[in-house]
Amino acid sequence: MVTCTGCALLCDDIEVVVENNRIKETRNACRRGAARMKGCVNRLIPSIYQKPSDIDSSIKKAAEILKNAKSPMLFGWSNSTCEAQVKGIGLARKLNAIIDDTSSFCQGILIEKVLQKKFRTCSLEDVRNRADVLIYWGSDAQDSQPRHLSRFSYFPRGETRQRGYEEDRVAIAIDVRESNTAKICKGHFYRIPLKGDREFILALIDALSGKVPSYDTKKILELAGILKKAEFGAIFAGIGLTYSIKEDLVVLLTLVDLLPNFHIMPMVGHYNMRGFNENLFRETGFVNRVKFDGNVNHEDKYSILEVLKEKRTDALLVIGGDPLSSLPGTVVKHLSAIPVICIDPCATLTSKIAVVTIPCAVSGVESDGTAVRMDGETVKLSKVMENNYLSDEKILTRLMRAI
Amino acid sequence: MGMDLGKFLNSPEFEIRITTYRDIFQVEALERDRFGEEYKKLSATIMMSRNDLQKMGFKSGDRVRLTSNSGSVVVEAKENKRDEPGGIAFMVNSPWSNAIVSGETGGKGIPEFKNMTAKISLAKEEVTPLEKLMPGMRQA
């Protein structure tokens, strides 16, 4: 059995058929996981100024760039193993660098609250064994964490939920769009307007406090009734919800205070984003956006977005991420003005403009390590086949030594 | 038959709100080949309700230009698979949606990926190629 790194569910029941040093077939994996494990068609090659080089020269050049930079930044990390992340945090300390990950413009603000123990959360096994009311809120798990409903939440039998979805569980979707997940929650799909989450929460708070909700009264009262009866409830908070209430996350905490049987779980996409948040939190007390200078500084201005916009870095190392693909076009323009170093198994948009590229092994397929599942559980990744690629951790170790 | 240029000259511009979402087929294409045709086809698309398509005079499959304060991009308009009330269109998260999302975050570092506004009109140009969405490389 192999662990899949397709998403942060880290499914550990995958069987693979290897042929000619590639995974030819997978069993049990979802479409997303199978694609990740089978790999990309464009493997990254070592290069300097887009001319082919060798690993040693690329690492040497990368070390030189980072050493000479006044304000280096290390970014990415959500597709890196925990071992690589810890090395990366060490490298950032050594360089007095800024370090940030993709959670900075994703679920970071919610995961921070989990690690600060601001609300109740639970494990995916708790959900499987006990949950009877499941709320997919701004989350289309069917497309983002495709086996969430089948392995853990809605369909499986669990210790106290022997009758599964047919009788024992209710799945609810609250979303702007009738997603594939909402389709499964038929009868319990609450469509909200864009940015309407806060108003919906306030109405629910009213209903749970014995007041008449001003908004969609009948549906809100019906939903409040279901929530009140829950024995073990889970709110799967997607980025749809997080983005929508990012200015006022407290409102969600107020809601769960009224629902003592409920737990919040941030839905994480990239396989080890939560790992980075936990590793950095353990070392600094913050989940992302940190600048080292002997001390630990944490401010919004150290987020990848603000750093690029305000041109606060003069050399960027990107590992396990593709900012050129995932950030606003206006913001990534600055990347063409500074040297970018890209470490990834595959060619990415970022690698195409990078001054130095360093290919690494696909973790969980070509190298081993550990990662943190979306609920905080640490999971081992195994190496499925022999290969000549260095792991992301080994590259960082060599980079550190060269600096 | 010549191209009906009048169709574009008279094509009015509408304002539309756009939110992004994830699509497993597009993610699969991304994992396989983010420079490939399949990824482009599944990314450079805006899904619209039948109501909105009719109201704006577009057909499913028409190319449309989306222009915001941040940028402009040509994608294909398609009808939603499910009945949606309209007023909001959907794009999968990709460099094409990122071409029009604002980088303004009030200093908070989180763009409004899921809450965009753009002008939409028929386009005669081809779908914007990926290369056009990328900045150049710093030279040695």
Interface residues (C-beta under 8 A of the other chain):
Chain A: G6 C30 R31 R32 A34 A35 R36 K38 C40 V41 N42 Y49 Q50 S104 F105 I109 D140 Q142 D143 S144 P146 V176 R177 E178 S179 K183 R191 L194 K195 I239 G240 Y243 S244 K246 G269 R289 D300 K301 S303 I304 L305 E306 K309 D322 L324 S325 S326 L327 P328 G329 T330 V331 V332 K333 L335 S336 A337 I338 P339 V340 C346 A347 T348 L349 K352 I353 A354 V355
Chain B: R17 T19 Y21 R22 D23 I24 F25 V27 E28 E31 R32 D33 R34 F35 G36 S70 G71 R82 D83 E84 P85 I88 F90 N93 S94 P95 N98 A99 I100 V101 S102 G103 T105 G107 K108 G109 I110 P111 E112 F113 K114 N115 L130 L133 M134 P135 G136 M137 R138 Q139 A140
